[in-house]
Amino acid sequence: MDLELTGKRALVTGSTAGIGFAIARELAAEGAEVVVNGRSAERVNQARKQIDIDVPGAVTDGVAADLSTAAGVQAITERFKRLDILVNSLGVFEVKPFSTIEDVEWFDFFETNVMSGVRLSRFYLPGMKERDWGRIVFISSESGLHIPQEMIHYGVTKAAQIALARGLAETTQGSGVTVNSVLPGPTRSEGISTFISNLAKEQNMTEEDFEEEFFNRMRPTSLIQRFADTREVAHLVVYTCSPLASATNGAALRVDGGVVRAIP
């Protein structure tokens, strides 16, 4: 299927690894011009080189900027005045008891997971409306619907992203611009792989046994009973960025392995 993305310019935030990298690679494979973002120039360059290997002929650019800050967002918006597609993939997570999460950590999570997307959308959405075409996608999480007790601050920011995406979609009524959120479930990204490895070692378990225990105890409602691959998430995101998804707007699209039981 041709997703009609050739020549579209896309920025994927937090795209040097994990879900963000998978999205950037798949967009490039569909012919989009992809701007890769990360905090360090080294990571950005490594990601771009890997995309070039995986997708011969890919058109990529890159910018190193910390998008948890207003200055970092400004560094991107000054360089790239116009986008067709904005994927707000940047995010952080941490397993931590609620009683030990300090104010500064709450603010850090909001700056990274929420305000980066707020600032970028505020800049790029008006231009998309003027041109009557554009796509904004927030990479939220099933944790935004089922707030996990082991990382409440993360879940709260993911719920905020879902609300933000819906609110922005309301401003696009009657236009060719769409704003959606995509809600992955547990996904084997770079950060999660490290997390699994460390906890498995602490508990003297193999990673395979730990994964089985995780889904038995922490995510028993999962229907696939495994961590998703980053590409499985990226496929839904890239379709949502496509002109073919023109009737999908204001939606919270789940690629959560069936963790969330609610209908819809």
N, C-alpha and C positions, 0 to 999 in steps of 0.2 A: 504494500500500500504506500502510495506517495503521500506524505503528510504535508506537502506544499510549503516547506520551510526554507527552500533554497533562497539565499540572499537575505533572509531575515536576520537582524542583529539581536543577539540575546546576551544578557548578562546573567550569570549564575553566581550568586554570592556563596562564599565558603565552598569553593569548587575544586580545591586541591586534593581532596580525598573523600571517601565515603559516598553518600548519596549525591552530594553536590557534584563530585567528579563524574559519577555515572551519568547524571543528567547532562552535564556539559559534553561528555563523549557522545551520547546518543543524539543530542541536538546537532553536533558536528556531523555525525553520520547521516543525518537527514538534510544536510546542506546549509544549515544555519551558520552564520558568522558568530562565533562564541567568544565572549570575554570571560576569561578565567580570573577568579579572585581568590586571594588568600592573604594572610598577614605578612608573609615574607616573600621576597622576590625569588628566592631559591625554590620554595615550594611551588610558586606559580610557574616558574620555568620548567620544573620537573613535570608538572601536570600537563603543560602544553606539549612537551616532548613526547609524553606517553600517548596523548591524543593523536599526535602526528604519526606515531607508530601504529596505533590501533585503527586509525582512519586516514589512510593515505589521501593527500589532497585537502585535508581539513583546513579551514580558515579560522585561525584563532588569534586573539590578542590577549593581553594580560595586564593586570594592575594589582600591585601589592598595596593593600590598605586595610586598616583595622576599622571595619564598618560598625563596630560597637561605639564609635565616636562620631560626632558631627563632622570633625575634621576629615576623618577617613571617608565618609560619604561625599564630602565636598571634593576630595581628590578624584573620585570617580566621576562625579557629575560635571566637573570642569573639563575632564578629558573626553567624556562621551556625552555629548549633548542630546543625542537621540537614541532611543532603543525601540525595537518592536516588541521585545519579550523581556520581562524581568522575572527571574525566579529567585525568590527570597529563601535561600536554602541555608544560610548561615545560622548555626545554632550550637548551644552548649548544653550539656547535661551533667548532673552529678548526683550520686546516691548519697543522701544525707538526712538524718532525722530532722523533722521540722523544728524541734526546740533548739537546735544548734545552728540554724541558718540565720546569720546576722543580717542586719539591714543592708550592709554594703553588698552582700551576695545577692539579695533580692534585686537591688538596683543594677548590679552587673548583669544578671540574667535578663532583666527587662531591656537594658540597653542593647544587648547582643541579639536576643531572640525576637524582640518586638520592635524596638525603636529603629534598628537598622532598616527594617522593612517599611516602617512609617516614613522615614526620611527619604528613602529612595522612591517610594510610591508617590509621595508628595511632589517630587521633582518630575518624574517621568509620566505620571498619569495624565496631566493636562495636555501634553504633546500628543499622546496616544488618542485622546478625545478629539483634538483638533484634526488629526489625520484620519479619524474614524476607524482606526484599527490598532489593536494592541492586546497583549496578554500579560497579566500579572498572576503569578502563582506563589502562594505561601506554602512552604513545606512545614506543616504542622505535625501532628502525631495523634494516634489513638489515645495517648495520654491526655490530650486536651478534652476528651469526652469522659474517660475513666481516669481521674486524677490518681496517680500512684502514691501511696502513702510514703514510699521510700524516697520520693523526690517531688514533693508537692510544689516547690518553686518552679520546677521544670513544667509540670502539668499546667500550672496557672498561666505561664507564658504561652503555652501551646493553645490553651483555650482562648487566650487573647488574640492569637493569630487568626483563629477561626472567625471570631467576631469581627476583627478588623477587615478580613477579606470580604465578609458578607456586607459590611457597611460600605466599603469602597465599591462593591458591585452595584449597590443601590444607586450610586452616582453615575453609572454608565448606561442607564436605561435608554433604550432606543438607539444605541450606538453599536459599532463593530468592536468594541473593547469588552473584554471579559476579565473578571477577577475571581479566582477560585482558590481554595486550599486543598492540599492533598495530605492525607493522614496515613503515613506508614505505621505499621506495627513494628514489633521487634525486628530489627534489620541488622545483618552482619556487616556493619560498616567498620572502618578502621578503629574508631573509638570503642565500639562494642566488642570487637575482637580482642582488644587489649584488656578490656574490662572482664571478659569471660576468662581469658587466660590467667589473669591475676587471681580472680576469685577461685578458679578451679585449683590453682596451686595452693592457695591458702587452706582449702578444704580437702587437700590430698585426693582430688578427683581428676579424672580425665576430662577434657573439654566436652567430649561427647556425653559423658554421664552428667556433667554440669548442665548442659543444654537440656537434656531430658528432665532433670530435676527442676530447672527453671520453668519449663512449661507445665509441669505437673503442679508446681506450687505457686508460682507467680503469675502465670498467664494460662490458667487451665481452660479458658474458653477458646483459645486458639484452635482453629480447625485444621491448620496445616501442621501444627505441633513442631515447628522449626523456625529458625530465623530466616527471614526473607533475604534474598540476594539484592544488592543495591540496584542491579539492572532491572529487577522486577518492579521496583518503585519507579525507576527512571522511565520505563516504557509508558506508564500512565501519565507521568508529568509531561513527557514530550508530546503525547497525543493531546493533552489539555492545552498545550502551547500552540497547537496547529490550527490553521483555518478550518479544518474539518470538525473542530469542537466548538463551532460558532454558537450552538444552542445550549452550551454548558456554561452557565454564569451564576455566580453566587452560591456555588455548590461546595460542600465539604466531601471530597471524594476519598473513599477509604481503600487503601491497599494494605490492610492490617492482618491479613491471614485469617480473618473471621473472629478476631478477638472481641470486637464489639458486637453484642447480640442484638442491639436495638434495631428496629426497622422503622424508617429507612436508615 
